[in-house]
Amino acid sequence: MRKKLKITEGIFPMPVLMIATYNEDGSVNVMNAAWGTMQERGNVVLNLTETHKTVKNIKARGAFTISIADSAHVVEADYFGVESGNRNANKFKNSGLTATKSEIVDAPIINEFPLCLECKFIEYQNGDYGCGVIGKVMSITADESVMIDNKIDMSLVNAIAFDPYTHGYYKVGERVGEAFKEGLQLKK
């Protein structure tokens, strides 16, 4: 028997994305965003309102990075979601993490997160059903610690996902099948 649940951001897992930008003074700003995905190959979409410091920075600099949060840094990742860059100019400094300037876009790469998409800002959509920030992925980098034979191994990334039903974080990582192959068993 099925039970009705309260309407919430009902898709699970939701990514835990660290969106990094530079502030006006060149300091680093990072926010935690679960509402983001690929729009198409090479384009990302982040459902963020213009009130976020991050969106203001993206528009001003024309760039941002998206790091995949990992289980080793769940405290820092959550902090980037509960503290506002509009209220705390030292938000990134307080986290204890470090950053390196991207060689591709005018945005920081958070060194401690193992996977990063470097993005150029395309546009902001603001309508009744607008999606917010749209960006073009210019480069993807991964720390060598999460690679085997020059390919990323997602089980080593230890990415975390957000559970909107209970507000929990879950570690993602066990491979359970091969995409575009498992379903062939049922194809007749």
C-alpha positions as a Markdown table, in Angstrom:
| # | Residue | x | y | z |
|---|---|---|---|---|
| 1 | Met | 0.0 | 0.0 | 0.0 |
| 2 | Arg | 1.3 | 3.5 | -0.9 |
| 3 | Lys | 1.1 | 6.5 | 1.4 |
| 4 | Lys | 0.9 | 10.1 | 0.4 |
| 5 | Leu | 3.9 | 12.2 | 1.5 |
| 6 | Lys | 4.3 | 16.0 | 2.0 |
| 7 | Ile | 5.4 | 17.7 | -1.3 |
| 8 | Thr | 9.0 | 18.5 | -1.2 |
| 9 | Glu | 12.0 | 18.5 | -3.5 |
| 10 | Gly | 11.1 | 14.9 | -4.1 |
| 11 | Ile | 13.8 | 13.6 | -6.4 |
| 12 | Phe | 16.5 | 11.5 | -4.7 |
| 13 | Pro | 19.4 | 11.5 | -4.8 |
| 14 | Met | 19.9 | 15.2 | -5.3 |
| 15 | Pro | 23.5 | 16.2 | -6.0 |
| 16 | Val | 25.5 | 18.2 | -3.4 |
| 17 | Leu | 27.2 | 20.8 | -5.5 |
| 18 | Met | 29.7 | 23.3 | -4.3 |
| 19 | Ile | 29.3 | 26.5 | -6.5 |
| 20 | Ala | 32.4 | 28.6 | -6.2 |
| 21 | Thr | 32.9 | 32.2 | -7.4 |
| 22 | Tyr | 35.1 | 35.2 | -6.6 |
| 23 | Asn | 33.7 | 38.1 | -4.7 |
| 24 | Glu | 34.3 | 41.8 | -5.7 |
| 25 | Asp | 37.5 | 41.9 | -3.6 |
| 26 | Gly | 38.8 | 38.6 | -5.1 |
| 27 | Ser | 38.0 | 36.5 | -2.1 |
| 28 | Val | 36.4 | 33.1 | -2.6 |
| 29 | Asn | 32.7 | 32.5 | -2.1 |
| 30 | Val | 31.1 | 29.0 | -2.1 |
| 31 | Met | 27.5 | 27.9 | -1.7 |
| 32 | Asn | 25.9 | 24.5 | -1.4 |
| 33 | Ala | 23.3 | 23.9 | -4.1 |
| 34 | Ala | 21.3 | 20.7 | -4.5 |
| 35 | Trp | 19.2 | 22.0 | -7.4 |
| 36 | Gly | 21.5 | 21.6 | -10.3 |
| 37 | Thr | 22.0 | 19.2 | -13.2 |
| 38 | Met | 23.2 | 18.9 | -16.8 |
| 39 | Gln | 20.9 | 20.7 | -19.2 |
| 40 | Glu | 22.5 | 19.0 | -22.2 |
| 41 | Arg | 26.0 | 17.7 | -22.8 |
| 42 | Gly | 28.4 | 20.5 | -22.0 |
| 43 | Asn | 25.8 | 22.8 | -20.3 |
| 44 | Val | 24.8 | 23.0 | -16.7 |
| 45 | Val | 21.7 | 24.5 | -15.0 |
| 46 | Leu | 21.5 | 25.7 | -11.4 |
| 47 | Asn | 18.2 | 26.6 | -10.0 |
| 48 | Leu | 19.4 | 29.6 | -7.9 |
| 49 | Thr | 17.6 | 32.9 | -7.2 |
| 50 | Glu | 19.2 | 36.2 | -7.9 |
| 51 | Thr | 19.3 | 37.0 | -4.2 |
| 52 | His | 22.3 | 34.6 | -3.7 |
| 53 | Lys | 25.7 | 36.2 | -3.4 |
| 54 | Thr | 26.9 | 33.5 | -5.7 |
| 55 | Val | 24.5 | 34.5 | -8.5 |
| 56 | Lys | 25.6 | 38.1 | -8.2 |
| 57 | Asn | 29.2 | 37.0 | -8.4 |
| 58 | Ile | 28.5 | 34.7 | -11.4 |
| 59 | Lys | 27.0 | 37.6 | -13.3 |
| 60 | Ala | 29.8 | 40.0 | -12.4 |
| 61 | Arg | 32.7 | 37.6 | -13.3 |
| 62 | Gly | 31.0 | 35.6 | -16.0 |
| 63 | Ala | 32.2 | 32.3 | -14.5 |
| 64 | Phe | 31.9 | 29.7 | -11.7 |
| 65 | Thr | 33.0 | 26.3 | -10.8 |
| 66 | Ile | 31.0 | 23.3 | -9.6 |
| 67 | Ser | 32.7 | 20.8 | -7.3 |
| 68 | Ile | 31.1 | 17.5 | -6.3 |
| 69 | Ala | 31.0 | 17.4 | -2.5 |
| 70 | Asp | 32.5 | 14.3 | -0.9 |
| 71 | Ser | 32.0 | 12.5 | 2.3 |
| 72 | Ala | 35.3 | 13.6 | 3.7 |
| 73 | His | 34.1 | 17.2 | 3.7 |
| 74 | Val | 30.4 | 16.9 | 4.6 |
| 75 | Val | 30.9 | 19.4 | 7.5 |
| 76 | Glu | 32.3 | 22.0 | 5.2 |
| 77 | Ala | 29.8 | 21.3 | 2.4 |
| 78 | Asp | 26.9 | 21.7 | 4.9 |
| 79 | Tyr | 28.4 | 24.9 | 6.2 |
| 80 | Phe | 28.4 | 26.4 | 2.7 |
| 81 | Gly | 24.7 | 25.7 | 2.7 |
| 82 | Val | 23.8 | 27.1 | 6.2 |
| 83 | Glu | 26.0 | 30.3 | 6.0 |
| 84 | Ser | 25.2 | 33.0 | 3.6 |
| 85 | Gly | 27.8 | 34.9 | 1.6 |
| 86 | Asn | 25.6 | 37.9 | 1.8 |
| 87 | Arg | 26.0 | 38.0 | 5.6 |
| 88 | Asn | 29.5 | 36.6 | 6.1 |
| 89 | Ala | 32.4 | 37.8 | 3.9 |
| 90 | Asn | 34.7 | 35.3 | 5.6 |
| 91 | Lys | 32.6 | 32.3 | 4.8 |
| 92 | Phe | 35.2 | 30.4 | 2.7 |
| 93 | Lys | 38.1 | 31.4 | 5.0 |
| 94 | Asn | 36.1 | 30.0 | 8.0 |
| 95 | Ser | 35.8 | 26.6 | 6.3 |
| 96 | Gly | 39.5 | 25.9 | 6.5 |
| 97 | Leu | 39.5 | 24.8 | 2.8 |
| 98 | Thr | 41.8 | 26.1 | 0.1 |
| 99 | Ala | 41.4 | 27.2 | -3.5 |
| 100 | Thr | 43.3 | 27.6 | -6.6 |
| 101 | Lys | 42.4 | 29.9 | -9.5 |
| 102 | Ser | 41.1 | 28.1 | -12.5 |
| 103 | Glu | 43.3 | 28.4 | -15.6 |
| 104 | Ile | 40.2 | 28.3 | -17.8 |
| 105 | Val | 37.6 | 30.6 | -16.2 |
| 106 | Asp | 37.6 | 33.5 | -13.7 |
| 107 | Ala | 36.6 | 31.3 | -10.7 |
| 108 | Pro | 38.2 | 29.3 | -7.9 |
| 109 | Ile | 38.7 | 25.5 | -7.8 |
| 110 | Ile | 38.2 | 24.2 | -4.2 |
| 111 | Asn | 41.3 | 22.0 | -3.8 |
| 112 | Glu | 39.8 | 19.5 | -1.3 |
| 113 | Phe | 36.9 | 18.5 | -3.5 |
| 114 | Pro | 38.1 | 15.8 | -6.0 |
| 115 | Leu | 36.0 | 16.6 | -9.0 |
| 116 | Cys | 35.4 | 20.1 | -10.5 |
| 117 | Leu | 33.5 | 21.5 | -13.5 |
| 118 | Glu | 34.8 | 24.9 | -14.7 |
| 119 | Cys | 32.0 | 26.9 | -16.3 |
| 120 | Lys | 31.5 | 30.0 | -18.3 |
| 121 | Phe | 28.2 | 31.9 | -17.5 |
| 122 | Ile | 25.8 | 31.8 | -20.4 |
| 123 | Glu | 22.6 | 33.4 | -19.1 |
| 124 | Tyr | 20.2 | 33.8 | -16.2 |
| 125 | Gln | 16.6 | 32.8 | -16.9 |
| 126 | Asn | 14.0 | 34.4 | -14.6 |
| 127 | Gly | 10.5 | 33.6 | -15.5 |
| 128 | Asp | 7.6 | 31.8 | -13.9 |
| 129 | Tyr | 9.4 | 28.5 | -14.7 |
| 130 | Gly | 12.9 | 29.9 | -15.3 |
| 131 | Cys | 15.7 | 27.7 | -14.3 |
| 132 | Gly | 18.3 | 30.3 | -13.0 |
| 133 | Val | 21.9 | 30.1 | -14.0 |
| 134 | Ile | 23.0 | 28.4 | -17.2 |
| 135 | Gly | 26.6 | 27.7 | -17.8 |
| 136 | Lys | 28.9 | 26.1 | -20.4 |
| 137 | Val | 31.4 | 23.5 | -19.0 |
| 138 | Met | 34.8 | 24.6 | -20.3 |
| 139 | Ser | 36.9 | 22.0 | -18.5 |
| 140 | Ile | 36.5 | 19.2 | -16.0 |
| 141 | Thr | 39.4 | 18.3 | -13.6 |
| 142 | Ala | 39.8 | 15.5 | -11.1 |
| 143 | Asp | 42.4 | 14.9 | -8.5 |
| 144 | Glu | 44.6 | 12.0 | -9.4 |
| 145 | Ser | 43.6 | 10.2 | -6.1 |
| 146 | Val | 40.1 | 9.5 | -7.7 |
| 147 | Met | 41.5 | 8.2 | -11.0 |
| 148 | Ile | 42.5 | 4.8 | -12.2 |
| 149 | Asp | 44.2 | 4.4 | -15.6 |
| 150 | Asn | 43.5 | 8.1 | -16.3 |
| 151 | Lys | 39.8 | 7.6 | -15.9 |
| 152 | Ile | 37.7 | 8.8 | -13.0 |
| 153 | Asp | 36.5 | 6.1 | -10.6 |
| 154 | Met | 33.3 | 7.5 | -9.0 |
| 155 | Ser | 33.7 | 5.0 | -6.1 |
| 156 | Leu | 36.8 | 6.8 | -5.1 |
| 157 | Val | 35.1 | 10.3 | -5.2 |
| 158 | Asn | 32.9 | 9.3 | -2.4 |
| 159 | Ala | 30.3 | 11.8 | -3.6 |
| 160 | Ile | 27.4 | 12.7 | -1.3 |
| 161 | Ala | 23.8 | 13.1 | -2.1 |
| 162 | Phe | 21.1 | 15.1 | -0.4 |
| 163 | Asp | 17.9 | 13.4 | 0.8 |
| 164 | Pro | 15.1 | 16.0 | 0.7 |
| 165 | Tyr | 12.7 | 13.8 | 2.7 |
| 166 | Thr | 14.8 | 13.6 | 5.9 |
| 167 | His | 17.4 | 16.3 | 5.2 |
| 168 | Gly | 20.2 | 13.7 | 5.3 |
| 169 | Tyr | 23.4 | 13.3 | 3.3 |
| 170 | Tyr | 24.2 | 9.9 | 1.9 |
| 171 | Lys | 27.5 | 8.6 | 0.5 |
| 172 | Val | 27.2 | 7.5 | -3.2 |
| 173 | Gly | 29.6 | 5.1 | -4.6 |
| 174 | Glu | 28.8 | 1.4 | -5.1 |
| 175 | Arg | 28.6 | 0.5 | -8.8 |
| 176 | Val | 25.6 | -1.8 | -9.3 |
| 177 | Gly | 25.5 | -2.2 | -13.1 |
| 178 | Glu | 26.6 | -1.1 | -16.5 |
| 179 | Ala | 24.7 | 1.6 | -18.2 |
| 180 | Phe | 23.4 | 0.8 | -21.7 |
| 181 | Lys | 24.1 | -2.9 | -21.2 |
| 182 | Glu | 22.0 | -4.2 | -18.3 |
| 183 | Gly | 18.7 | -3.4 | -20.0 |
| 184 | Leu | 19.8 | -5.3 | -23.1 |
| 185 | Gln | 18.8 | -8.5 | -21.2 |
| 186 | Leu | 15.1 | -7.5 | -21.6 |
| 187 | Lys | 15.4 | -6.3 | -25.2 |
| 188 | Lys | 13.7 | -8.8 | -27.6 |
